[in-house]
């Protein structure tokens, strides 16, 4: 566990300085930053060469944290996410208390309540939600394992987590769901 704790401390220090991290998520390897720091969020878009109109996912450590960033009308979706055993991202309406660069043009925000031990400890230790987007250049295939990550990405971030770099179990992106106009659930992925 020494590497785990060391990586957590280095990630938190990097995030506090507005830096970017490359880290294992509850799904695939991700690029991250402080979700409340607009300039850090913009760095992620630059690293990925991603159009700013394509929004990013925000990872939170708890339901209570998620509720701080969405309107109260999202309870059905929150309750659905709580029940899921597999990583599931919700597209929430009425995004609030987040930088404009994170919020989609239609006012929505993608949020996942992580159950992954590393991600959860990181978010709790940092005290803020973090950005989580696939560790790839925009338009390229997402990296399921560390060795698949493009060197361009590795050279562009401020800190690379060592924990789980030797994990070769292929992971998949999260499921994605949103609530429709009549609160019915719409499954996107």
N, C-alpha and C positions, 0 to 999 in steps of 0.2 A: 503493500500500500504506500510506500514512500513516494513512488512516482505519481500516484493518484493525487496525493496531497500537494506535492510540489507543483504539479500541473494546475491544480485548482488555484493555488496561491499566485502563480505566474499569470494565469488567465485573469484573475480578479485585478491584479496590478495593471495589466495591459488594458483591460476594459475601463478602469478608473482614469486612465490617461487618454481615453478616446481612441484606443487602438483596436485592431482587428485580430481575430483568432481563427485558427483552423482547428476544428475539434470534432470528436465522435459524438453524434447525437443519438437519440432514441431510434433513429432510422439509419440514414446514410451519413457520411462525413459532411460537415457543414462549415460554412463561413459565418462568423458571428461578430457582433459588436454590441455595445450598449444600445438597446432599443429606444432609449430616451434621448440619445445624443444625435442630433440631426447631422452634424458633420461626419460622425462615425458611420452613420447609415449611408451617407453619400459615398464614403470610401468603399463600401461593399459594392455599390452599383458600379463604381469605377473598376474595381478589381475584376468583377465578373464581366465587364463590358456589357452590362445589362441596361436596356432602356428603362428610364425612370418611371414609365407608365406601368411596368410590370412590378407589382408590389411583392413584398417579402413576408416571410412567416415570422411571427414573434413567439418565442417559447416562454412560458410562465411556469412557476413551480407549484401553483395551487389555484383552485377555483376562486378564492378570494382575490388573488392577484389578477386573474383574468377579468373579474368584474370591474376592476378599476379602469379598464380600457375599452369597455363596450357599454352600450346603453342597456338599461334594465329590460328592454323588450326581448332580450336574447336568452331568457331562462330555459326555454325548451332545448335550444342547441347546447347550452352549458350542461344541462341534465343528461343529454345524450352522450356528450364527451366523457362525463364522469363514469359512465357505465362501460366504456369501451376497454377491452383488454389489449388491443393493438393500437399503435400510435395513430391518432386521428386528429386532423386539423380542421377546425371550424372556421368558416367564413362568416364573420359577424358584421351586422349592420351597426351604424351609429358609433363608429370608432371615435375614441376621445382620449385626451391626455397623452397623445403620441405625436411625434414630429410629422408634419405634412408629408415628408418624403416616404414615410411608411404606409400612409393611408392611400388606398386605391381611389381613383377618381370618383367612384360611386359612393364613397364614404365607408367602405368596408375595410376590415382588417382580418388577416388570417392569423389565428392563434391556436397553439397546441399546448395543452397542459401535460408537461413531460412527467413520465414515471421513471425515466432513466436515472440511475443513482448519480452519475457524474454530472449530468445536466442539471438535475435538481439541486445538488449540493452547490454547484457553480452559481445558479440563480439566487439561491438563498444566501450564500456567502457574499455575493455582489450586491444584493438588495434591490435589483431591478430586473425586468425582463430582458432577454437578449434576442437579437436577430438570429434566425436560423434559415439559411438558404443553402442549397446544394453547392458543394465545393467544385464547381466547374465554370468554365467560360460560358456565357450565355449562348444557348443553342447547341452546346455539346452535351454528350451523355453524362449524367450524374455519376460521381464516383461512389461505388458501394463499399470499396475498401481503400485503405490509405495509398497503396501502391498505384492505384488508378488515377490519382489526383495529378493534374497537369502541373509541371514544374513552374509554369507562369503563376499559378495560384499560390504555390508554396513560397515562391520568392516575393510575393506581393504582401503577404500578411505580416503582422508584427510578432505573433507568437504561434507556434505549432505545438499542439498537445502531443506528448509521447505516448500517453496511455492509450492502449488499444491499437497502436499502429501495426502490431503483429497479429491482429484479429482478421482472419481471412474468411470468416463466415459472411457470405453475401447478404446484404440488407436491402430492403426496398423502401422507397419513399412512403410517406404516410398516406392513409386514406384521407380524402377531403370531402367534407359535407357542409351544406349550408341550409338555412331555413328559408322556405319560400314565403310568398305573400300571405298564405293561410297557415303559416307555421308548419307546413309539411316539410319533411326533410328531403333534400335533393342531394343525391350522391354524385359527386363529380369524378372522383377517382377511388 
